[in-house]
Amino acid sequence: MPKFIVTKLAGKEVAGFPNPGAGKVIELTDIQAQHPLRIGHLERDKPAAPALSTKPKD
């Protein structure tokens, strides 16, 4: 399931679930997250940056 980060704008509930707190990660389906994303209660969790290769390119 996709992960989202709760913002300071969120109230006591986020998408019908108790708010875990600002900055915390919550797992929701894309459909469950649509409205909270639109109104700024959630942000998409950013994927980890790919590891940089130290191997020189040819």
C-alpha positions in Angstrom: 0.0 0.0 0.0 1.3 3.5 -0.8 2.7 5.6 2.1 1.8 9.2 2.8 3.1 11.8 5.3 0.6 13.6 7.5 0.8 17.4 7.5 0.2 19.9 10.3 -3.1 20.8 8.6 -4.7 17.4 9.3 -7.3 17.2 12.1 -8.1 14.4 14.5 -8.7 12.0 11.6 -7.1 11.5 8.2 -9.2 9.6 5.7 -11.4 8.2 8.5 -8.4 7.0 10.6 -7.0 8.5 13.8 -4.3 11.1 13.0 -0.9 9.6 14.0 0.6 13.1 14.2 2.3 15.6 11.8 5.3 14.2 10.0 4.2 10.6 10.7 3.7 8.0 7.8 0.3 6.5 7.2 -0.5 3.8 4.6 -3.6 4.3 2.5 -4.8 3.3 -0.9 -4.6 6.0 -3.6 -8.4 6.3 -3.5 -8.5 6.8 0.3 -5.8 9.5 0.0 -7.3 11.5 -2.9 -9.2 14.0 -0.9 -6.7 14.4 2.0 -4.0 15.0 -0.6 -6.2 17.6 -2.4 -6.8 19.6 0.8 -3.3 19.4 2.1 -3.7 16.9 5.0 -1.3 14.5 3.3 1.8 14.6 1.2 3.2 11.7 -0.9 6.0 9.9 0.7 9.1 10.5 -1.4 10.8 7.4 -2.6 14.4 6.8 -1.5 17.0 8.3 -3.7 18.8 5.7 -5.8 22.3 4.9 -4.7 25.0 6.6 -6.7 27.5 4.4 -8.4 31.2 5.1 -7.8 32.1 3.1 -10.9 33.3 5.4 -13.7 31.3 5.4 -16.9 33.0 4.2 -20.1 
